[in-house]
Amino acid sequence: MNSKYLEIDGVLDQLEAAIREQRPFSLVRVGDGENIVMSQETVWTTEQVLKERWAIKANRGQKGLRLPNLQLRDEVAASLQRASLVGVLPLGDLTIKAPDYLKRPLTDMLFAHFGISPALTCHACVNRELVQMPRFWRMLAGKRVLLVTREIEELRAALVQEPYHLNIAAALPFDSWDQMAETLQWIVTNQHSFDVALFSCGVNAVVLAERTAALAGKVGIDFGKANNIILNGRPN
């Protein structure tokens, strides 16, 4: 991967400039879920994919998607190719609990397969850092924020209060991949009603954040489990 790797301050610089200049920007992230979705009939057989614990949980309705889903595979890969900044796990990283073969080694195989070469990368768990940085919340102050997640009421209630004081312009409930088309349609139709969108909806967030930047010209952030940190003080 010939990308320039940004530490957290560099990530904040990029986000802050995009928000200030009101230009499109997408921050997306690749973890074990994204890797598994992209592995279908590319570097693995569907049969191999469906044996993974993550895939079993997905097919029980716990991940916001069901497998096999080749359309989502292709959309995730395309969004990773086009995104402004892509979070990847460093080699040997222990931040997430998945087995190592589902982490960076698999990302590298998939990026090679799909020809994905992000100009800018950062740590895949950057969302967990952002949520704890006062500078991140300061740059959102006074901006109109769109929330897209399953826990819409709890998250909205938390973010309008101390210490965040966000202006939540709209909040869309998002439970599963079936809502992708209508959610993107809403984002395009209502693009003048928000400045920044935070997506906490699993693998779907990669596509939603990148498409929000491309189609609506806004800043889209794959916020992942940051909502759990806000609500419960921990990512899981």
Secondary structure, DSSP 8 states (H G I E B T S, - for coil): ---EE--HHHHHHHHHHHHHHT--EEEEE--HHHHHHHHBTTTB-HHHHHHSHHHHHHTTTSSS--S--HHHHHHHHHHHHH-SEEEE--TT--SS-S-GGGSHHHHHHHHHHHT---SEEEETTHHHHHTT-HHHHHHHTTSEEEEEES-HHHHHHHHTSTTT--EEEEEEE--SGGGHHHHHHHHHHTGGG-SEEEEESTTHHHHHHHHHHHHH-SEEEE-TTHHHHHHHSS--
